[in-house]
Amino acid sequence: MADEADMANEQLDSELSRAIVRIRNSAPAGQGTRLCADCGDDVPAVRRELGFRFCISCAESRERRRALFANE
């Protein structure tokens, strides 16, 4: 029989798996832009190849804002 720690770990694994799927499904397709759509700084080549339009700093800021206002 599973104890509380096992059940908590299973729930964490499940939440993490769902979050990864959500992120993969929301990733843009195609080539990204050379300059960040927010600040105009260069977007690293790896991010451009994955289709992203924002530099890392702006992407992090957007994610923080999205998390703060997700429950409103």
C-alpha positions as CSV (number, residue, x, y, z in Angstrom):
1,M,0.0,0.0,0.0
2,A,1.3,3.4,-0.9
3,D,2.1,5.8,1.9
4,E,1.6,9.6,1.8
5,A,5.1,10.3,0.4
6,D,4.5,7.8,-2.5
7,M,1.2,9.4,-3.3
8,A,2.7,12.9,-3.2
9,N,5.5,11.8,-5.5
10,E,3.0,10.3,-7.9
11,Q,1.0,13.6,-7.9
12,L,4.2,15.6,-8.5
13,D,5.2,13.4,-11.4
14,S,1.8,13.7,-12.9
15,E,1.7,17.5,-12.6
16,L,5.2,17.8,-14.1
17,S,4.3,15.6,-17.0
18,R,1.2,17.7,-17.7
19,A,3.3,20.9,-17.5
20,I,5.8,19.6,-19.9
21,V,3.1,18.6,-22.4
22,R,1.5,22.0,-22.1
23,I,4.9,23.8,-22.7
24,R,5.7,21.6,-25.7
25,N,2.2,22.1,-27.2
26,S,2.5,25.9,-26.8
27,A,6.0,26.2,-28.4
28,P,5.8,28.1,-31.6
29,A,6.6,26.3,-34.9
30,G,8.9,27.6,-37.6
31,Q,11.8,30.0,-37.4
32,G,11.8,32.7,-34.7
33,T,12.9,36.3,-35.1
34,R,16.5,37.6,-34.8
35,L,15.4,40.5,-32.5
36,C,13.3,40.1,-29.4
37,A,9.7,41.3,-30.0
38,D,9.7,43.1,-26.6
39,C,13.0,44.7,-26.1
40,G,14.8,44.4,-29.5
41,D,17.8,42.5,-28.1
42,D,19.2,39.6,-30.1
43,V,17.4,36.3,-29.6
44,P,19.9,33.4,-29.2
45,A,20.2,31.2,-32.3
46,V,19.0,28.1,-30.5
47,R,15.8,29.9,-29.5
48,R,15.3,31.2,-33.0
49,E,15.6,27.7,-34.4
50,L,12.9,26.6,-32.0
51,G,10.6,29.4,-33.2
52,F,10.8,31.8,-30.3
53,R,10.3,35.5,-30.7
54,F,11.5,36.7,-27.3
55,C,15.0,36.8,-25.6
56,I,15.3,34.8,-22.4
57,S,14.9,37.8,-20.1
58,C,11.7,38.9,-21.7
59,A,10.4,35.3,-21.9
60,E,11.0,34.9,-18.2
61,S,9.2,38.2,-17.4
62,R,6.2,37.2,-19.5
63,E,6.1,33.8,-17.8
64,R,6.2,35.5,-14.3
65,R,3.4,37.9,-15.3
66,R,1.3,35.0,-16.7
67,A,1.8,33.1,-13.5
68,L,0.9,36.0,-11.3
69,F,-2.4,36.7,-13.2
70,A,-3.3,33.1,-14.0
71,N,-6.0,32.9,-11.3
72,E,-7.7,36.2,-12.0
